[in-house]
Amino acid sequence: MALILISVVLTSFQQIMQRVLLREDHSDPVAYSVVFQILTGLFIAVFAFLAGNLTAPQSFDNLTWNFILLVLLYGVGNIFLFMGLKGIEASLFTILFSTRGIFSVLASSILLSEMLSAKQWIGTAIIIFAIVVVNIKSLSKRDVNKGVGYSLLAGLFFGLANTNDRYILSSFEIYPYLVIAFILPALVVLLFQWRKLDEIKKLISNSVLLKKMLLMVLVTTFSAITFFTSLQIAPNSSQVVIINLTSVVITVLLSAFILKEKGNLLMKVIGALLTFVGLLLVA
């Protein structure tokens, strides 16, 4: 439980950094996604090397299709994620992207037979409702564009990816898996999108943007380690994914103080209280 909560806090700070960075950034979403994933994978590899834990299984035969699925889900999913973030307001994106929890629960129930109890389903519904409550102002806006579709697709791909993660981690060490999960999809995307090399060079040459990205990558590294370790050792992966969604509400509350986004503060407090109730039911 402690690891999940640490992951939630780190994910919240990561989301705030994304909001700040992407608000100022005009880079190509594909180029940004590729650079971000590769840098995060390299950071995890360095951390794993220092910790002396970077040994992968000798055989991948029984996981071949799962790794192909990993490349597809995370490679394309990350592109949808950044296109969604750039296409619509961040608060609306968080609502739509939170559907990954529902997709993950459904996939885990069907494919891994990891069922939630009635109480946990109620807690899940309360957490999703809390996410809507803290972002309710965004839903009243009518300037909705194709970013909505990208955000929902990102939620679908990441929800399915988390179920696939759980299956692979049942027989795979956490650190080498994370290195593969971040770097391999990015390289495959780059293989098919090689024309983005100029955009990638332009992004890397922007020293100010790169420094900000490196800070976000550092936070993402430890957020990923705590989240996937929880996913590996928890008795039910759906619980981990749903609890991790509470980071959305924490992000909104932190944004009120860090980014001075204090509008609709009462609803944000109500959302936080609802999240706490949902968390108690799911945990």
N, C-alpha and C positions, 0 to 999 in steps of 0.2 A: 504494500500500500504506500509506503514511504517513497519508493521509486516512482510510482505513478504520480504522486503529488508533486515531486520534484520536476518530473517531466512536464506537468501542467504549467507550473510557474515558468520554466524555461521556454516552453512553447509560447506562452503569453508574451514574453519579452521578444521572442523571435518574430511574432506577428506584428508587434509594434514597430520593430526595425524594418520589416518588410513594407509596412504602410508608409513610413518616412522615406525609405529609400526609393520605392517605386513611384512615390508622389513626385520626387525630384528627378527621377530617371527617365530618359527618353530612348533607352536602348531597345533593341529588338528582343521580344519575349523568348524566342528560341535561343538566341545567343546568350541571353541572361541565364536561362534555365541550364544550358550546357555548362557554362562557366561555374555557376553556383554549385551544381551537383558534383562536378569534378573536384573543385576546391574542398567541398565538404568531405568527399571520399578520401582525399589526400590527408586532410586533418585527422580523420578517424584512423587512417593507416599509421600515421606518426604516433598517435596516442596509443594504439594497439601495440606498436613496435616497442615503445618505451615501457609498456605494461607487460611485455613478453608474451603476448597472446594473439598471434596472427597466423595460427595453424589451421588450414582448411582440410576437410576430409580428402582422402586419396581418390575416392570415386564419387562422381556426380551422376552416375547412370540412372539411379531411381528418382533424380530430381531434375532431369533434363527439361521436361516440359514446364516444370514450375519456374525454372530460370528463364525460359523463353517468355513465359507469362509475366515474370517480373520485369523484364526489359520492356515489354509492350505497355504494361500498366503504369510503371513509373516514368518511362520515357515520354509517352504521350500525355500521361496525367500531369506531369510537371509543366508541359507546354500549355495545356488547358488552364492550369492553375495561374500561371503568370499572365496569360491572355485575359483570364477572368479578372484578375487584380487590376490590370491596366484598363479594362473595358468598362467597369462599373465602380460605384462607390464602395470603399472597403467594407463598410458595415453591412451592406447588402450582400457582398461577396461572402462574408462570414456566415450569414444565414444559409445561403445556398450550399456552401461548401460543407457545412455541418451535416448535410445529408449523408456524408461518408459514413457516419455512425450507423445510420439505418441500413445502408447497403452492406456494411460489414457484419452487422448483427444477422441480417437475413442470410448472407452467404455462409457465415459460420454455422448458423443453425442447420442449413441444408447440407453443406459439404463436410463440416467437421462435427456435426451433432452436438454443438455447444449451445444448449438452449438457455434462455433467460427465464427466470421465474416470473410470475405475474407481478410481484412487487418490483422486480427489476425493470420490467416493461413500463410500469407506471413511472418509475424514476427516470427512465429514458425519455418518456413523453414530457415529463416536467422539465428536464434539462433542455430539450429541443424548444419547448415553449418559452423557457427563460431566454434562450438565444434570440427568439423572435421579439420578445418583450424589450430587450435592451437595444434592439436595432429597429424598433417599430417605426421610427420616424422615416427611415429609408423606404419602407414599403408604401408610404403615401406619395412618393415621387413617381412621376410618369415617364421620365426620360430613361426608360429601360431599353437596352440594346442587346446585341448578340453576346455581350459579356455574360449575360444570364445563362445562356446555353453552355458557354465554356465553363462557367462555375459549377453548373450541375454535372457536367461531364467529368470535371475534376473530382467532384465528390464521389461519383460512381467509380472511377478508376482507382482512387485512393482507398475507398471502402473495400473493393475487391482485392486490392494489393495487400491490405492488412491481413485479410484472411489467408492469402497465399503466403505472406510472411510467417504467419503462425505455423503453417504446415511445414515450411522449410526449416524453421528454427527448432522444430522437434528433433532434428538430426544434424544440426549445423551450428558451429560456434558463432557467437554473436558478432565479434569484431570482423572476421573475414567476410561474413555475410553483409555487414553494413558497407564495407569497402566496395564489394561487388554491386550491391544494391544502388549505390550512389553513382559509381563511375561507369559501369557497363551500360546502363540505359542511355547515359549522356553520350557515350562514344557511338552507340548504334544510331541515335538521333543525328549526331554529327555526320555519320557516314551517309545518311540519306539527305542531309541538309548541308552538304559541304559548301554550298554557295554562301552560307552564313559565316564563313571563316573571316571575311573582311569585317563583319559586324563584331565578331568575337575579338579580333585584334583591336578594333576601335574601343571596345569596352575595357579591355585589359590595359590599354594605353592611357585610360582616364584614371590617373592616380588617386584623385579625390574619391571617385566612385568606388574604386577597387579597395581602398582602405575601409570604407563603410561596409562593403560587401564582406571583407575578411572578418570584421567584427561580428556580422550576422552569421557567417559560417562557423565561427567559434562557438557561438551560443547554440546553433543548430547541431553541432557535433555532439555536445553533451545532452541536448534535448533528445536527439536520436538514440544515443546510448541508453539513457534512462527509459525511454519509451519502449524500445525493442527488447531490452532486458526484462521489463515488466511483461511484455507480450509473450516472451519465451517461458517465464516461470509462473505466470498467473494460472490458476485453475480454469479460468474462462476468459478467452481473449476478447470477447464482446464487452466484458466489464471494463477492460483496459481502454478500449477505443471510446466507449461512451464517457467514461470518467475524463478522458483526455479532452473531450469536447467542452468541458467546463472552462478550459483555457480561453474560450471565446468570450465568456462573460468577464473573466478576470482581465482580459485584454482591454475590454471596453472600459472597465473601472480604472485601470492603470492609465489608459489614454486620457481620462478626464483630468488626471493630475500631471502626467508627463507631457502630453500633447495639448493640454488645455482644452480638450473637447468635452466641455461641461454641460452642453445642451442635453435636455431630457434626463437630468440627473436622477429624478425621483424614480423613473422607470428603470434606470440602470441599477439602482439600489434594490428595487423590487425583484429585478431579474437575478441579482446576486443572491438574494434570500431564497428564491425559488431553486436556484442552482444548488445551494447547500442542502435543501430538502431532497432534491433529486439525487444528489451525491450519496446521501445517507441510505437511500433506498436501493441504489445500484450496487454500492460497495458491499 
